[in-house]
Amino acid sequence: RRFRVFFSFLSFQYLQSYILYMLLAPFDSEVRQLAESVQTNEAKKLKEMPV
């Protein structure tokens, strides 16, 4: 149950960053690169996180 709450929170954060990414991507490639690096960092954290 706790894990499901965490997962929904996580997906909400991802959705937020995705919307931000879609808004900013057409304007600035630098911003897009930054968003991509943030996303990959988050993915790395998740992989390293003990389950």
Phi, psi and omega in degrees: 000314179297321181297322181293321177298316179299318182294318180294322176297318180297313181295326177296316178299318181296318179299316179301311182293327179293317178297315178301317179298315181294326179288320188270333187307315182295336190272318190217118181292331179294316178298320180297317178298319179298314180298320180295319180294322177297316180297317180292324177296318178297319180296319178298317179300317181297319181294322182282341183294129177290133182269000000 
